[in-house]
Amino acid sequence: MQYVFYTTEGFTQAPDGEAIENCQILAFVEAEGVRQAWRKFKKENAWMRGRGFSLDMAVCRELVDCEVF
């Protein structure tokens, strides 16, 4: 299964320089379950703490494959 981790921390800057509040994608993780996904996420993304992101603010969601018709 594939999981996406994201946060509402941070912002994006528009071309005109204005700050835009939105979600930031932190990582995509392949794992057999949500617990394993969290463990892998924390292990593989230690850079987050140094950049001011909080692991407590991260959200994890399983991605679902969808067939396009």
SEFIDREN-135201 format. One line per field, with one value per atom (N, C-alpha, C): residue in one letter; atom name; x, y, z. Coordinates in steps of 0.001 Angstrom, whole numbers, plus 500000, padded with zeros to 6 digits. Layout:
! SEFIDREN-135201
resn = [A;...]
name = [CA;...]
east = [X;...]
north = [Y;...]
up = [Z;...]
//
This chain:
! SEFIDREN-135201
resn = [M;M;M;Q;Q;Q;Y;Y;Y;V;V;V;F;F;F;Y;Y;Y;T;T;T;T;T;T;E;E;E;G;G;G;F;F;F;T;T;T;Q;Q;Q;A;A;A;P;P;P;D;D;D;G;G;G;E;E;E;A;A;A;I;I;I;E;E;E;N;N;N;C;C;C;Q;Q;Q;I;I;I;L;L;L;A;A;A;F;F;F;V;V;V;E;E;E;A;A;A;E;E;E;G;G;G;V;V;V;R;R;R;Q;Q;Q;A;A;A;W;W;W;R;R;R;K;K;K;F;F;F;K;K;K;K;K;K;E;E;E;N;N;N;A;A;A;W;W;W;M;M;M;R;R;R;G;G;G;R;R;R;G;G;G;F;F;F;S;S;S;L;L;L;D;D;D;M;M;M;A;A;A;V;V;V;C;C;C;R;R;R;E;E;E;L;L;L;V;V;V;D;D;D;C;C;C;E;E;E;V;V;V;F;F;F]
name = [N;CA;C;N;CA;C;N;CA;C;N;CA;C;N;CA;C;N;CA;C;N;CA;C;N;CA;C;N;CA;C;N;CA;C;N;CA;C;N;CA;C;N;CA;C;N;CA;C;N;CA;C;N;CA;C;N;CA;C;N;CA;C;N;CA;C;N;CA;C;N;CA;C;N;CA;C;N;CA;C;N;CA;C;N;CA;C;N;CA;C;N;CA;C;N;CA;C;N;CA;C;N;CA;C;N;CA;C;N;CA;C;N;CA;C;N;CA;C;N;CA;C;N;CA;C;N;CA;C;N;CA;C;N;CA;C;N;CA;C;N;CA;C;N;CA;C;N;CA;C;N;CA;C;N;CA;C;N;CA;C;N;CA;C;N;CA;C;N;CA;C;N;CA;C;N;CA;C;N;CA;C;N;CA;C;N;CA;C;N;CA;C;N;CA;C;N;CA;C;N;CA;C;N;CA;C;N;CA;C;N;CA;C;N;CA;C;N;CA;C;N;CA;C;N;CA;C;N;CA;C;N;CA;C;N;CA;C;N;CA;C]
east = [500841;500000;500885;500359;501104;500378;501175;500639;501245;500474;500968;500952;501996;502087;502081;501260;501185;500940;501099;500889;500279;499651;499154;500168;501306;502368;503025;503524;504214;503257;503815;503008;503726;503014;503575;503553;504521;504557;504081;503103;502582;503608;503498;504430;504475;503367;503363;503940;504435;505065;504139;502850;501891;501996;501907;501920;500547;500527;499288;499279;498258;498147;497595;498258;497790;498463;498234;498876;500208;501172;502492;502659;502961;503265;504652;504756;506029;506698;505902;506500;505428;505870;505090;505845;505122;505756;505046;505819;505302;505410;504305;504309;503156;503230;502182;501017;501158;500097;500443;499484;499669;500752;500852;501894;503287;503456;504745;505029;504005;504173;504674;504109;504560;506014;506370;507753;508725;508398;509265;509339;508215;508163;509092;508990;509824;511307;511614;513005;513613;512857;513377;513267;512629;512394;512809;513989;514505;514738;514887;515115;514003;512805;511655;511909;512474;512703;513633;514664;515608;515019;513916;513249;512058;511802;510736;509381;509280;508018;507852;506636;506327;505728;506281;505712;504277;503946;502589;501562;502018;501106;500961;501775;501717;500450;499891;498699;499082;498583;498867;497559;497572;496394;496847;496099;496382;495900;496709;496316;495635;494644;493877;494098;494363;494487;493097;492983;491716;491944;491047;491124;490439;491082;490529;489797;488573;487768;487772]
north = [498821;500000;501241;502305;503555;504593;505379;506404;507749;508802;510159;510823;511579;512352;513819;514594;516020;516808;518128;519005;520314;521028;522369;523423;522974;523906;524451;525656;526242;526934;527400;528091;528002;528394;528479;529946;530345;531728;531787;532631;532840;533616;533561;534311;535809;536354;537790;538064;537022;537183;537001;536855;536687;535284;535187;533894;533244;531966;531217;530071;530022;528932;527699;526575;525327;524157;522962;521773;521546;521025;520710;519195;518613;517181;516976;516068;515782;514536;513506;512251;511299;510388;509234;508011;507059;505898;504620;503620;502272;501479;500872;500083;499099;498111;497093;497510;498579;499083;500462;501106;502488;502605;501649;501716;501643;500732;500613;501893;502450;503690;504810;504958;505989;505759;504506;504206;504579;504181;504500;506014;506668;508115;508821;508465;509102;508805;507579;507180;507873;507959;508465;509980;510656;512091;512898;512580;513304;514782;515142;516527;517464;516908;517742;518567;517933;518641;519841;519663;520742;521902;521662;522700;523317;522873;523473;522790;521694;520956;520103;519886;519054;517730;516622;515313;515201;515922;515884;516513;517358;518018;517254;516224;515451;514592;514466;513653;512548;511341;510192;509693;509485;508942;507874;506789;505735;506197;505960;506284;505082;505331;504267;504366;503234;503200;503330;504195;504381;504141;503402;503146;504293;504801;505891;505303;505740;505208;506162]
up = [500000;500000;500000;499446;499418;500265;500997;501881;501527;501775;501608;502984;503262;504495;504120;504826;504539;505820;505720;506872;506388;507314;507012;507462;507992;508363;507099;507178;506037;505082;503982;502974;501631;500603;499255;498849;498090;497621;496170;495919;494565;493743;492414;491558;491875;492393;492725;494117;494804;496106;497294;497033;498125;498720;500074;500758;500621;500234;500063;501080;501929;502887;502174;502366;501766;502474;502008;502567;501873;502611;502082;502078;500940;500862;501453;502406;503057;502495;502176;501703;501193;500337;499921;500443;501054;501679;501250;500853;500588;501874;502312;503548;503531;504426;504505;505389;506123;506979;507481;508133;508560;509639;510540;511577;510964;510020;509339;508536;507936;507171;508071;509263;510201;510612;510895;511289;510176;508948;507814;507585;507685;507498;508483;509760;510789;510565;510184;509976;508754;507672;506399;506233;507176;507018;508241;508772;509937;509622;508343;507926;508398;508628;508994;510248;511262;512528;512326;511511;511259;510475;509800;509004;509728;510972;511771;511672;510936;510871;512124;512543;513707;513245;513744;513408;513908;514985;515537;514593;513682;512749;511434;511236;509992;509954;508772;508540;507561;507824;506959;506360;505040;504352;503362;503319;502336;500971;499959;498589;497970;497160;496513;495015;494389;492929;492314;491350;490653;489174;488565;487138;486399;485381;484590;483406;483200;482099;480933]
//
